[in-house]
Amino acid sequence: MDIDNIPFGKDFRVHISEAIVQSDILLVIVGRGWLGARGGNRRIDDETDFVRLEVETALSNAIPIIPVLVGSVRMPQSAQLPESLKNFAFLNAAPVDTGRDFHQHMERLIRVIDQIPDRRATSPATSGARNEVASAAAPGRRAAIRSAT
């Protein structure tokens, strides 16, 4: 869980921002509950929601974002999103089937990730610790993967 990586006493907004701006790409896993409802309120409308903060940070820092649509989920429409996230609705998403075509869709996603230019020069010595999924998907690249399905 991402909250386990935030040091006690540190502003989580700053921590999230620092992690996102160090990434070459943000993969946003969009499932059925991505907009998230909590007691009648949508989580994405909360200015302190982790997903919202991460996507806002990536959008405002020109970090490439790939929405990954799981199953038959569709991209949220602009009207469904807070003002700060409206541009997210216009990003071309990668559909990933949870059935027979899963591996084919993942291989396509990995090829696309490999084609995105590095935002900064990295060498194997400076690549640091990477997310296991990101490392498997694109060796030598830093990726933030956010899921709130």
MOBELJO-V925845 format. One record per residue. RES is the residue in three letters. SS is DSSP state (helix for helix, strand for strand, loop for the rest). BURIAL is 1 if it has 16 or more other ideal C-beta (glycine too) atoms within 10 Angstrom, else 0. D_LAST is the distance of its C-alpha to the last C-alpha in whole Angstrom. Layout:
res->RES ss->SS burial->BURIAL d_last->D_LAST
res->RES ss->SS burial->BURIAL d_last->D_LAST
This chain:
res->MET ss->loop burial->0 d_last->14
res->ASP ss->helix burial->0 d_last->14
res->ILE ss->helix burial->0 d_last->17
res->ASP ss->helix burial->0 d_last->19
res->ASN ss->helix burial->0 d_last->20
res->ILE ss->loop burial->1 d_last->21
res->PRO ss->loop burial->0 d_last->25
res->PHE ss->loop burial->0 d_last->26
res->GLY ss->loop burial->0 d_last->28
res->LYS ss->loop burial->0 d_last->26
res->ASP ss->loop burial->0 d_last->25
res->PHE ss->helix burial->0 d_last->21
res->ARG ss->helix burial->0 d_last->21
res->VAL ss->helix burial->0 d_last->24
res->HIS ss->helix burial->1 d_last->22
res->ILE ss->helix burial->1 d_last->19
res->SER ss->helix burial->1 d_last->21
res->GLU ss->helix burial->0 d_last->23
res->ALA ss->helix burial->1 d_last->21
res->ILE ss->helix burial->1 d_last->19
res->VAL ss->helix burial->0 d_last->23
res->GLN ss->loop burial->0 d_last->24
res->SER ss->loop burial->1 d_last->21
res->ASP ss->loop burial->1 d_last->22
res->ILE ss->strand burial->1 d_last->19
res->LEU ss->strand burial->1 d_last->15
res->LEU ss->strand burial->1 d_last->13
res->VAL ss->strand burial->1 d_last->10
res->ILE ss->strand burial->1 d_last->7
res->VAL ss->strand burial->1 d_last->6
res->GLY ss->loop burial->0 d_last->4
res->ARG ss->loop burial->0 d_last->6
res->GLY ss->loop burial->0 d_last->5
res->TRP ss->loop burial->1 d_last->5
res->LEU ss->loop burial->0 d_last->8
res->GLY ss->loop burial->1 d_last->8
res->ALA ss->strand burial->0 d_last->11
res->ARG ss->strand burial->0 d_last->13
res->GLY ss->loop burial->0 d_last->17
res->GLY ss->loop burial->0 d_last->17
res->ASN ss->strand burial->0 d_last->16
res->ARG ss->strand burial->0 d_last->13
res->ARG ss->helix burial->1 d_last->12
res->ILE ss->helix burial->1 d_last->12
res->ASP ss->helix burial->0 d_last->16
res->ASP ss->loop burial->0 d_last->16
res->GLU ss->loop burial->0 d_last->18
res->THR ss->loop burial->0 d_last->17
res->ASP ss->loop burial->1 d_last->14
res->PHE ss->helix burial->1 d_last->13
res->VAL ss->helix burial->1 d_last->10
res->ARG ss->helix burial->1 d_last->13
res->LEU ss->helix burial->1 d_last->16
res->GLU ss->helix burial->1 d_last->15
res->VAL ss->helix burial->1 d_last->14
res->GLU ss->helix burial->1 d_last->18
res->THR ss->helix burial->1 d_last->19
res->ALA ss->helix burial->1 d_last->19
res->LEU ss->helix burial->1 d_last->20
res->SER ss->helix burial->0 d_last->23
res->ASN ss->loop burial->0 d_last->24
res->ALA ss->loop burial->0 d_last->24
res->ILE ss->loop burial->1 d_last->21
res->PRO ss->strand burial->1 d_last->20
res->ILE ss->strand burial->1 d_last->17
res->ILE ss->strand burial->1 d_last->15
res->PRO ss->strand burial->1 d_last->12
res->VAL ss->strand burial->1 d_last->11
res->LEU ss->strand burial->1 d_last->10
res->VAL ss->strand burial->1 d_last->9
res->GLY ss->loop burial->0 d_last->11
res->SER ss->loop burial->0 d_last->13
res->VAL ss->loop burial->1 d_last->10
res->ARG ss->loop burial->0 d_last->12
res->MET ss->loop burial->1 d_last->13
res->PRO ss->loop burial->1 d_last->13
res->GLN ss->loop burial->0 d_last->17
res->SER ss->helix burial->0 d_last->19
res->ALA ss->helix burial->0 d_last->20
res->GLN ss->helix burial->0 d_last->16
res->LEU ss->loop burial->1 d_last->16
res->PRO ss->loop burial->1 d_last->18
res->GLU ss->helix burial->0 d_last->21
res->SER ss->helix burial->0 d_last->20
res->LEU ss->helix burial->1 d_last->17
res->LYS ss->helix burial->0 d_last->19
res->ASN ss->helix burial->0 d_last->20
res->PHE ss->helix burial->1 d_last->16
res->ALA ss->helix burial->0 d_last->16
res->PHE ss->helix burial->0 d_last->19
res->LEU ss->loop burial->0 d_last->18
res->ASN ss->loop burial->0 d_last->18
res->ALA ss->loop burial->1 d_last->15
res->ALA ss->strand burial->1 d_last->15
res->PRO ss->strand burial->1 d_last->14
res->VAL ss->strand burial->1 d_last->13
res->ASP ss->loop burial->0 d_last->14
res->THR ss->loop burial->0 d_last->13
res->GLY ss->loop burial->0 d_last->17
res->ARG ss->loop burial->0 d_last->20
res->ASP ss->loop burial->0 d_last->20
res->PHE ss->helix burial->0 d_last->17
res->HIS ss->helix burial->0 d_last->20
res->GLN ss->helix burial->0 d_last->21
res->HIS ss->helix burial->1 d_last->18
res->MET ss->helix burial->1 d_last->17
res->GLU ss->helix burial->0 d_last->21
res->ARG ss->helix burial->0 d_last->21
res->LEU ss->helix burial->1 d_last->18
res->ILE ss->helix burial->0 d_last->20
res->ARG ss->helix burial->0 d_last->23
res->VAL ss->helix burial->1 d_last->22
res->ILE ss->helix burial->1 d_last->21
res->ASP ss->helix burial->0 d_last->25
res->GLN ss->helix burial->0 d_last->26
res->ILE ss->loop burial->0 d_last->25
res->PRO ss->loop burial->0 d_last->28
res->ASP ss->loop burial->0 d_last->27
res->ARG ss->loop burial->1 d_last->28
res->ARG ss->loop burial->0 d_last->30
res->ALA ss->loop burial->0 d_last->32
res->THR ss->loop burial->0 d_last->31
res->SER ss->loop burial->0 d_last->33
res->PRO ss->loop burial->0 d_last->32
res->ALA ss->loop burial->0 d_last->34
res->THR ss->loop burial->0 d_last->32
res->SER ss->loop burial->0 d_last->29
res->GLY ss->loop burial->0 d_last->28
res->ALA ss->loop burial->0 d_last->25
res->ARG ss->loop burial->1 d_last->22
res->ASN ss->loop burial->0 d_last->19
res->GLU ss->helix burial->0 d_last->19
res->VAL ss->helix burial->0 d_last->17
res->ALA ss->helix burial->1 d_last->18
res->SER ss->helix burial->0 d_last->22
res->ALA ss->helix burial->0 d_last->21
res->ALA ss->helix burial->1 d_last->20
res->ALA ss->loop burial->1 d_last->23
res->PRO ss->loop burial->0 d_last->25
res->GLY ss->loop burial->0 d_last->27
res->ARG ss->loop burial->1 d_last->24
res->ARG ss->loop burial->1 d_last->22
res->ALA ss->strand burial->1 d_last->18
res->ALA ss->strand burial->1 d_last->16
res->ILE ss->strand burial->1 d_last->12
res->ARG ss->strand burial->1 d_last->9
res->SER ss->strand burial->0 d_last->6
res->ALA ss->loop burial->1 d_last->4
res->THR ss->loop burial->0 d_last->0
